[in-house]
Amino acid sequence: MRDPLPRVQRGLAAALRDRRTQLSAAAFVLTALACYLYVLVGNINNYDNIVCTPEGYGTGLRSGRWMLTLLGDTVGHAMGNFNLPLFNGLLGLVFLGLACQFLWRALHLQKPWQCAVLTAITAAWPAAASAMLFSFTVHYYLFAVLLAAVAVWMADRSGWGWLVGASLTLACSIGVYQAYFPLAAALLVLRLLQQCLDSETPWKTVALRALRFVGVLAAAMVVYFLLLHLCLRLYHETLTAYRGINNMGKLNLAELPQMLVRCVRCFYLLPKTGYAFLTNSRLIRWAMWASLLLSAVSLALAWRDRDWKKIVTVVLLLAALPIAANGIFIMAPETATHTLMTYGVVTLFYLPLIVGDGLRWRRDAVRRWVSLLTCLCLAGASAGYAWFCNGCYRTNYYSNEIMASYYTSMLTRARSMEGYTPDLEIVFVGQYVEDPTLCDLWSGTPFIMGGRSTASVQINEYGRLRMIVMSTGMGTRYATDDELAQYADSIAAAPNYPADGCMWIEDGKLFIRLCDPSTVYY
């Protein structure tokens, strides 16, 4: 048996010399610096991030993420799952950079500028930016993006071994975060569209490749669910009902037409409809419209094949693309779509690259102009998202500063009360704060994405007690049901914080009434 190492070394050396690899890597480094330098060194926390400080990797098996649990437990045993933003973030960016290299290879892009702009928009996409706010688990999530990209690259290669490998790799990606399945599905649709627009590729080849891709997706989902149920048994766990996780994959056929319409609207009309905070500036919306227009123009200019089977197939693939990209609507219909779940929608910006690839037979000014406008469109969108990311991170930074100051002031006031002693427990009554004195200058800005929170929101998020410990070094807790009943008269007589009389000492406890304990905040 021949030693495979020399072959691997030659392949790696050739890849590194490839102009596409070099330009893609340069684009990734520049985009990552522009988007994520602030969050890597800014010590920015949101509701989940503060709760998983100093240690934790998030919700795993109970949310259907069996691979996340396996990875988290393994890393935890070896070195601990500590929330280290710079280390975890840089590691995650290495995974994302490698994913970009596999993405342009999987889509068979030939021009270095195509690889560069695809890399830039992928690196700047809000799903990645949102993941960076969850620094305790960002490296796992971006590793799952890498697995999805590798699975797509493997699926397009000949041989049963590659087919099995693609299915297993994609199953592992879904096992870390289910929302990356739509990304893989949309990429496979784009690859089929690319082949269908190639006049030299017979329709039969496209059809057989489509069956192969469907087989990969189906096999990956089957493997995912089999391993999920196996892990649930081994860990003696059940799926949580939070946001309908326990009903994941269960379809209400009566609602399916509405879901499909929503998938299409939230792709081809995304600049108008907007969702998950993907269109928060005019520049980004203009870039989206331009991407769709360039795709339509390129399709009209590139089409040379009059085979009716290919025409029908192209129409079907263009209809399937938004359904694949927004597949999370169908996978988890009860879940509000978080920005993290939208990576499949980045293919809206891949579309003009794929369709425009069919113009390579032209050698006139039209091809050059379409290529230039496509490059400017994706570069502009990447710049717009870089601006957006930094605005969101700066908003979150000031939210943290305001919260630290707010709780420091609250507890300083508590410790200044007559009769205070260090052995008193500090107990909150109620969990909702409505303080008219709290000023939040960033709440009206367009800088909002899943995971980012303003001070007016962060003050009532579930990580309050951990935020207080991290910002003041003091432990606090909420009143138990028994305490609410025992001290009902005192609680009823006290006003809400920060009014005078909202704090009192009773039976060795210092109570702070935030609100009526019956108030529920969502």
C-alpha positions as CSV (number, residue, x, y, z in Angstrom):
1,M,0.0,0.0,0.0
2,R,1.4,3.4,-1.0
3,D,2.0,6.0,1.6
4,P,-0.7,8.7,1.2
5,L,1.3,11.4,2.9
6,P,3.3,12.6,-0.2
7,R,0.1,12.9,-2.1
8,V,-1.5,14.9,0.6
9,Q,1.6,17.1,0.8
10,R,1.5,17.7,-3.0
11,G,-2.2,18.5,-2.9
12,L,-1.8,20.9,0.0
13,A,1.1,22.7,-1.6
14,A,-0.8,23.1,-4.9
15,A,-3.8,24.5,-2.9
16,L,-1.7,27.0,-1.2
17,R,-0.1,28.2,-4.5
18,D,-3.6,28.6,-6.0
19,R,-4.4,32.3,-6.5
20,R,-8.0,31.6,-5.4
21,T,-6.9,30.2,-2.1
22,Q,-4.7,33.2,-1.4
23,L,-7.2,35.8,-2.4
24,S,-10.0,34.0,-0.4
25,A,-7.7,33.8,2.7
26,A,-6.8,37.5,2.4
27,A,-10.5,38.5,2.0
28,F,-11.3,36.4,5.1
29,V,-8.7,38.0,7.3
30,L,-9.7,41.5,6.3
31,T,-13.4,40.8,6.8
32,A,-12.9,39.1,10.1
33,L,-10.8,41.9,11.4
34,A,-13.3,44.5,10.3
35,C,-16.2,42.6,11.8
36,Y,-15.0,40.8,14.9
37,L,-11.9,42.5,16.3
38,Y,-14.1,44.6,18.7
39,V,-16.0,41.6,20.1
40,L,-12.9,39.4,20.4
41,V,-11.2,41.8,22.8
42,G,-14.2,43.7,24.2
43,N,-15.4,41.3,26.9
44,I,-19.0,41.7,25.8
45,N,-21.8,39.7,27.4
46,N,-25.4,38.9,26.6
47,Y,-28.0,36.9,28.6
48,D,-26.5,33.5,27.7
49,N,-22.9,34.5,27.7
50,I,-23.0,35.8,31.2
51,V,-24.7,32.7,32.5
52,C,-22.0,30.5,30.9
53,T,-19.2,32.5,32.5
54,P,-16.7,31.3,33.6
55,E,-17.6,27.8,32.2
56,G,-20.2,26.1,30.0
57,Y,-20.9,25.2,26.4
58,G,-24.7,25.8,26.3
59,T,-27.7,23.7,25.9
60,G,-26.8,20.4,24.2
61,L,-28.6,17.1,24.1
62,R,-31.9,18.4,25.5
63,S,-32.1,20.8,22.6
64,G,-31.4,18.0,20.1
65,R,-27.7,18.9,19.8
66,W,-26.1,15.5,20.6
67,M,-22.9,16.3,18.9
68,L,-22.5,19.5,20.9
69,T,-22.8,17.5,24.1
70,L,-20.3,14.9,22.9
71,L,-17.8,17.6,21.9
72,G,-18.4,19.7,25.0
73,D,-18.0,16.8,27.4
74,T,-14.9,15.7,25.6
75,V,-13.3,19.1,25.6
76,G,-14.5,19.7,29.2
77,H,-12.7,16.5,30.3
78,A,-9.5,17.5,28.5
79,M,-9.2,21.2,29.4
80,G,-12.6,22.6,30.5
81,N,-15.2,24.6,28.6
82,F,-14.2,28.0,29.8
83,N,-15.7,31.2,28.3
84,L,-12.6,32.8,26.8
85,P,-13.8,35.2,24.0
86,L,-10.4,35.7,22.4
87,F,-9.3,32.1,22.3
88,N,-12.8,30.6,21.4
89,G,-13.4,33.4,18.9
90,L,-10.1,33.0,17.1
91,L,-10.6,29.2,17.0
92,G,-14.1,29.6,15.6
93,L,-12.8,32.0,12.9
94,V,-10.2,29.4,11.9
95,F,-13.0,27.0,11.4
96,L,-15.0,29.6,9.4
97,G,-12.1,30.5,7.3
98,L,-11.6,26.8,6.4
99,A,-15.3,26.5,5.7
100,C,-15.0,29.3,3.1
101,Q,-12.2,27.4,1.4
102,F,-14.4,24.4,1.0
103,L,-17.4,26.5,0.0
104,W,-15.9,28.0,-3.2
105,R,-14.4,24.6,-4.0
106,A,-17.8,22.9,-3.6
107,L,-19.4,25.4,-5.9
108,H,-16.5,25.1,-8.4
109,L,-15.8,28.8,-8.7
110,Q,-13.0,29.6,-11.1
111,K,-12.3,33.3,-10.7
112,P,-10.2,34.5,-7.7
113,W,-12.4,37.5,-7.3
114,Q,-15.5,35.2,-7.0
115,C,-13.8,33.2,-4.2
116,A,-12.9,36.5,-2.4
117,V,-16.3,38.0,-2.4
118,L,-18.0,34.8,-1.5
119,T,-15.6,34.5,1.4
120,A,-16.2,38.1,2.5
121,I,-20.0,37.8,2.5
122,T,-19.9,34.4,4.3
123,A,-17.6,35.8,7.0
124,A,-19.6,38.9,7.5
125,W,-23.1,37.3,7.5
126,P,-25.2,38.1,10.6
127,A,-25.4,34.4,11.6
128,A,-21.7,34.4,12.2
129,A,-21.8,37.8,13.8
130,S,-24.5,36.6,16.2
131,A,-22.5,33.5,17.0
132,M,-19.6,35.6,18.1
133,L,-21.8,37.1,20.9
134,F,-22.0,33.5,22.4
135,S,-18.3,33.2,23.0
136,F,-18.8,30.2,25.2
137,T,-19.9,28.1,22.2
138,V,-18.9,30.0,19.1
139,H,-16.1,27.6,18.3
140,Y,-18.5,24.7,18.3
141,Y,-21.0,26.5,16.1
142,L,-18.5,27.6,13.5
143,F,-17.0,24.1,13.6
144,A,-20.5,22.9,12.6
145,V,-20.4,25.4,9.6
146,L,-17.1,23.8,8.6
147,L,-18.6,20.3,8.8
148,A,-21.6,21.5,6.6
149,A,-19.2,22.9,4.0
150,V,-17.1,19.8,4.0
151,A,-20.2,17.6,3.6
152,V,-21.3,19.6,0.5
153,W,-17.8,19.3,-1.0
154,M,-17.8,15.6,-0.4
155,A,-21.3,15.1,-1.7
156,D,-20.2,16.3,-5.2
157,R,-17.4,13.8,-5.5
158,S,-17.8,10.4,-7.1
159,G,-17.9,7.2,-5.2
160,W,-19.9,5.6,-2.4
161,G,-17.2,6.4,0.2
162,W,-17.7,10.1,-0.4
163,L,-21.5,9.7,-0.3
164,V,-21.4,8.0,3.1
165,G,-18.8,10.4,4.4
166,A,-20.9,13.4,3.3
167,S,-24.0,12.0,5.1
168,L,-22.1,11.3,8.3
169,T,-20.4,14.7,8.3
170,L,-23.6,16.6,7.7
171,A,-25.3,14.6,10.5
172,C,-22.6,15.7,12.9
173,S,-23.0,19.3,11.7
174,I,-26.7,19.1,12.5
175,G,-25.9,17.5,15.8
176,V,-24.1,20.6,16.8
177,Y,-26.7,23.1,15.5
178,Q,-29.7,22.0,13.5
179,A,-30.0,25.3,11.6
180,Y,-27.0,24.5,9.5
181,F,-28.9,21.8,7.6
182,P,-30.6,24.5,5.4
183,L,-27.2,25.9,4.5
184,A,-26.1,22.5,3.2
185,A,-29.3,22.0,1.4
186,A,-29.2,25.4,-0.3
187,L,-25.6,24.9,-1.4
188,L,-26.5,21.6,-3.0
189,V,-29.4,23.3,-4.8
190,L,-27.0,25.9,-6.1
191,R,-24.6,23.3,-7.3
192,L,-27.4,21.6,-9.3
193,L,-28.4,24.9,-10.7
194,Q,-24.9,25.6,-11.8
195,Q,-24.7,22.2,-13.6
196,C,-28.1,22.7,-15.2
197,L,-27.0,26.0,-16.7
198,D,-23.9,24.4,-18.2
199,S,-24.9,23.5,-21.8
200,E,-22.2,20.8,-21.9
201,T,-23.7,18.9,-18.9
202,P,-26.5,16.5,-20.0
203,W,-29.8,16.7,-18.2
204,K,-29.5,13.0,-17.2
205,T,-26.3,13.8,-15.3
206,V,-28.0,16.6,-13.5
207,A,-30.9,14.4,-12.6
208,L,-28.7,11.6,-11.3
209,R,-26.7,14.2,-9.3
210,A,-30.0,15.5,-7.8
211,L,-30.9,12.0,-6.6
212,R,-27.5,11.7,-5.0
213,F,-27.8,15.0,-3.2
214,V,-31.3,14.2,-2.0
215,G,-29.9,10.8,-0.7
216,V,-27.2,12.6,1.2
217,L,-29.6,15.0,2.8
218,A,-32.1,12.2,3.7
219,A,-29.4,9.9,5.0
220,A,-27.9,12.7,7.1
221,M,-31.2,13.4,8.7
222,V,-31.9,9.7,9.4
223,V,-28.4,9.4,11.0
224,Y,-29.0,12.5,13.0
225,F,-32.3,11.3,14.5
226,L,-30.9,7.8,15.2
227,L,-27.9,9.1,17.1
228,L,-30.1,11.7,18.9
229,H,-32.4,9.0,20.3
230,L,-29.4,6.8,21.1
231,C,-27.8,9.6,23.1
232,L,-31.1,10.5,24.8
233,R,-31.2,6.9,26.0
234,L,-27.6,6.8,27.1
235,Y,-27.8,10.1,29.0
236,H,-31.3,9.4,30.3
237,E,-32.5,12.7,28.9
238,T,-35.6,14.0,27.1
239,L,-36.0,16.8,24.6
240,T,-37.0,20.1,26.1
241,A,-40.4,21.7,25.2
242,Y,-38.7,25.1,24.9
243,R,-39.7,26.7,21.6
244,G,-41.1,23.4,20.4
245,I,-37.8,21.5,20.3
246,N,-39.6,18.3,21.3
247,N,-41.8,18.6,18.2
248,M,-38.9,19.3,15.8
249,G,-39.5,17.6,12.4
250,K,-43.2,17.1,13.0
251,L,-45.1,18.7,10.2
252,N,-48.7,20.1,10.2
253,L,-49.6,19.4,6.6
254,A,-52.4,22.0,6.7
255,E,-49.8,24.7,7.5
256,L,-47.2,23.5,4.9
257,P,-48.5,25.7,2.0
258,Q,-48.2,28.8,4.2
259,M,-44.7,27.8,5.3
260,L,-43.6,27.3,1.7
261,V,-45.0,30.8,0.7
262,R,-43.1,32.3,3.7
263,C,-39.9,30.6,2.6
264,V,-40.1,32.1,-0.8
265,R,-41.2,35.6,0.4
266,C,-38.3,35.7,2.9
267,F,-35.8,35.0,0.2
268,Y,-36.8,36.6,-3.1
269,L,-38.5,39.5,-1.3
270,L,-36.2,39.6,1.7
271,P,-35.2,43.3,1.2
272,K,-38.9,44.1,1.5
273,T,-40.1,41.6,4.1
274,G,-37.0,41.4,6.3
275,Y,-36.7,39.0,9.2
276,A,-34.2,38.0,11.9
277,F,-32.6,41.5,11.5
278,L,-30.9,40.7,8.2
279,T,-31.9,44.0,6.5
280,N,-31.3,46.7,9.0
281,S,-29.7,49.3,6.6
282,R,-30.5,50.7,3.2
283,L,-27.1,49.7,1.9
284,I,-27.8,46.0,2.7
285,R,-31.3,46.1,1.2
286,W,-30.0,47.8,-2.0
287,A,-27.3,45.1,-2.2
288,M,-29.9,42.4,-1.9
289,W,-32.1,43.9,-4.6
290,A,-28.9,44.2,-6.8
291,S,-28.0,40.6,-6.2
292,L,-31.4,39.4,-7.3
293,L,-31.4,41.7,-10.3
294,L,-27.9,40.6,-11.4
295,S,-29.0,37.0,-11.0
296,A,-32.0,37.6,-13.3
297,V,-29.9,39.5,-15.9
298,S,-27.2,36.8,-15.8
299,L,-29.7,34.0,-16.2
300,A,-31.2,35.7,-19.2
301,L,-27.8,36.4,-20.8
302,A,-26.3,33.0,-20.0
303,W,-29.1,30.8,-21.1
304,R,-28.3,29.0,-24.3
305,D,-29.8,25.5,-23.8
306,R,-33.2,25.0,-25.3
307,D,-33.8,21.6,-23.8
308,W,-37.2,21.8,-22.2
309,K,-36.2,19.4,-19.4
310,K,-33.4,21.7,-18.4
311,I,-35.7,24.7,-18.5
312,V,-38.2,23.0,-16.2
313,T,-35.4,21.8,-13.9
314,V,-34.0,25.4,-13.6
315,V,-37.4,26.7,-12.7
316,L,-37.8,24.0,-10.1
317,L,-34.4,24.6,-8.6
318,L,-35.1,28.3,-8.4
319,A,-38.3,27.5,-6.5
320,A,-36.4,25.0,-4.3
321,L,-33.6,27.3,-3.3
322,P,-35.6,29.6,-1.0
323,I,-37.3,26.5,0.6
324,A,-33.9,25.0,1.2
325,A,-32.3,28.2,2.5
326,N,-35.2,28.9,4.9
327,G,-35.8,25.3,5.8
328,I,-35.7,26.2,9.5
329,F,-39.3,27.4,9.0
330,I,-40.3,23.9,8.2
331,M,-37.9,22.1,10.6
332,A,-39.0,24.1,13.7
333,P,-42.3,25.9,12.9
334,E,-42.9,26.8,16.5
335,T,-39.6,28.5,16.9
336,A,-39.1,32.2,16.5
337,T,-36.3,32.5,13.9
338,H,-33.1,33.7,15.6
339,T,-30.3,35.4,13.6
340,L,-28.1,32.3,14.3
341,M,-30.6,30.2,12.2
342,T,-30.2,32.2,9.0
343,Y,-26.9,31.0,7.5
344,G,-28.8,29.3,4.6
345,V,-30.0,32.7,3.4
346,V,-26.5,33.8,2.6
347,T,-27.0,31.9,-0.6
348,L,-29.0,34.8,-1.9
349,F,-25.7,36.5,-2.4
350,Y,-24.1,33.4,-3.9
351,L,-26.8,33.2,-6.5
352,P,-25.4,35.9,-8.9
353,L,-22.0,34.2,-8.7
354,I,-23.5,30.8,-9.7
355,V,-25.7,32.1,-12.4
356,G,-23.1,34.5,-13.6
357,D,-20.7,31.6,-14.0
358,G,-22.6,30.7,-17.0
359,L,-21.4,33.8,-18.8
360,R,-17.9,32.5,-19.0
361,W,-18.5,31.6,-22.7
362,R,-19.0,35.3,-23.5
363,R,-16.0,37.5,-24.1
364,D,-17.7,40.9,-24.5
365,A,-18.2,43.9,-22.3
366,V,-21.4,42.5,-21.0
367,R,-19.7,39.8,-19.1
368,R,-17.1,42.2,-17.7
369,W,-19.8,44.6,-16.5
370,V,-21.9,41.9,-14.9
371,S,-18.8,40.6,-13.1
372,L,-17.8,44.1,-11.9
373,L,-21.3,44.9,-10.6
374,T,-21.6,41.5,-8.9
375,C,-18.2,42.0,-7.2
376,L,-19.3,45.5,-6.0
377,C,-22.6,44.2,-4.8
378,L,-21.1,41.5,-2.6
379,A,-18.3,43.7,-1.4
380,G,-20.8,46.4,-0.5
381,A,-23.0,44.0,1.4
382,S,-20.0,42.7,3.3
383,A,-19.0,46.3,4.2
384,G,-22.6,47.0,5.3
385,Y,-22.7,43.9,7.5
386,A,-19.3,44.8,9.0
387,W,-20.7,48.2,9.9
388,F,-23.8,46.5,11.3
389,C,-21.7,44.0,13.4
390,N,-19.7,46.8,15.0
391,G,-22.8,48.8,15.9
392,C,-24.4,45.8,17.5
393,Y,-21.3,45.0,19.6
394,R,-20.9,48.6,20.7
395,T,-24.5,48.7,21.7
396,N,-24.0,45.5,23.8
397,Y,-20.8,46.9,25.3
398,Y,-22.7,50.0,26.6
399,S,-25.5,47.8,27.9
400,N,-23.0,45.9,30.0
401,E,-21.5,49.1,31.3
402,I,-24.9,50.5,32.2
403,M,-25.9,47.3,33.9
404,A,-22.7,47.1,35.9
405,S,-23.2,50.7,37.1
406,Y,-26.9,50.1,37.8
407,Y,-26.4,47.1,40.0
408,T,-23.4,48.6,41.7
409,S,-25.5,51.6,42.6
410,M,-28.4,49.4,43.8
411,L,-26.2,47.3,46.1
412,T,-24.2,50.3,47.4
413,R,-27.5,51.7,48.4
414,A,-28.5,48.4,50.1
415,R,-25.2,48.2,52.0
416,S,-25.6,51.7,53.2
417,M,-28.9,50.9,55.0
418,E,-29.1,51.3,58.7
419,G,-28.6,47.8,60.3
420,Y,-26.8,46.3,57.3
421,T,-24.3,43.6,58.2
422,P,-22.2,41.5,55.8
423,D,-24.0,38.3,56.8
424,L,-27.4,39.5,55.5
425,E,-28.8,37.7,52.4
426,I,-29.8,40.0,49.6
427,V,-33.2,38.8,48.3
428,F,-35.0,40.2,45.2
429,V,-38.8,40.3,45.2
430,G,-40.1,40.0,41.7
431,Q,-38.0,39.7,38.5
432,Y,-39.1,42.7,36.4
433,V,-37.6,46.2,36.6
434,E,-39.4,49.2,35.2
435,D,-37.2,52.1,36.1
436,P,-38.1,55.4,34.4
437,T,-34.7,56.8,35.4
438,L,-32.9,54.3,33.2
439,C,-31.7,56.0,30.0
440,D,-30.8,53.9,27.0
441,L,-29.4,55.9,24.1
442,W,-28.8,52.9,21.9
443,S,-32.3,51.4,22.0
444,G,-33.5,53.4,19.0
445,T,-30.6,52.5,16.7
446,P,-30.7,49.9,13.9
447,F,-28.1,47.9,15.6
448,I,-30.1,44.9,16.7
449,M,-29.6,41.2,16.0
450,G,-30.2,37.9,17.8
451,G,-28.0,37.8,20.9
452,R,-27.4,41.5,21.2
453,S,-29.4,43.4,23.8
454,T,-29.8,47.0,24.9
455,A,-29.7,48.1,28.6
456,S,-33.5,48.5,28.6
457,V,-33.8,44.8,27.6
458,Q,-30.8,43.4,29.4
459,I,-32.0,44.7,32.8
460,N,-34.8,42.1,32.7
461,E,-33.0,39.1,31.2
462,Y,-32.5,35.9,33.0
463,G,-28.8,36.3,33.6
464,R,-29.3,39.1,36.2
465,L,-28.0,37.2,39.2
466,R,-24.8,36.2,37.3
467,M,-24.4,39.7,35.9
468,I,-24.5,41.0,39.5
469,V,-21.9,38.6,40.7
470,M,-19.6,39.4,37.8
471,S,-20.0,43.2,38.0
472,T,-20.1,43.6,41.9
473,G,-18.7,40.4,43.4
474,M,-21.9,40.1,45.5
475,G,-24.2,37.1,45.6
476,T,-28.0,37.7,45.4
477,R,-31.1,35.5,44.9
478,Y,-34.8,35.6,44.3
479,A,-37.4,35.1,47.0
480,T,-38.8,31.6,47.2
481,D,-42.6,31.0,47.1
482,D,-42.5,30.3,50.9
483,E,-40.9,33.6,51.5
484,L,-43.4,35.4,49.3
485,A,-46.2,34.0,51.4
486,Q,-44.4,34.6,54.7
487,Y,-43.5,38.2,54.1
488,A,-46.6,39.1,52.0
489,D,-47.6,42.1,54.2
490,S,-44.1,43.7,54.0
491,I,-43.9,43.1,50.3
492,A,-47.4,44.6,49.6
493,A,-46.4,47.7,51.7
494,A,-43.1,48.3,49.8
495,P,-42.9,50.3,46.6
496,N,-40.9,49.1,43.5
497,Y,-37.3,49.9,43.1
498,P,-35.9,52.6,43.0
499,A,-38.5,54.4,45.1
500,D,-37.8,55.2,48.8
501,G,-38.8,52.2,51.0
502,C,-38.2,49.5,48.4
503,M,-35.5,48.0,50.6
504,W,-36.0,46.6,54.1
505,I,-34.3,44.2,56.5
506,E,-36.3,41.4,58.1
507,D,-35.3,38.2,59.8
508,G,-31.7,38.4,58.7
509,K,-32.5,39.2,55.1
510,L,-32.3,42.3,53.0
511,F,-35.2,42.5,50.6
512,I,-35.3,44.6,47.5
513,R,-38.7,44.8,45.8
514,L,-38.2,45.0,42.0
515,C,-41.9,44.6,41.2
516,D,-45.1,42.9,42.3
517,P,-44.1,39.2,42.5
518,S,-47.1,38.2,40.4
519,T,-45.8,40.3,37.4
520,V,-44.5,38.0,34.6
521,Y,-42.0,39.3,32.1
522,Y,-41.4,37.6,28.7
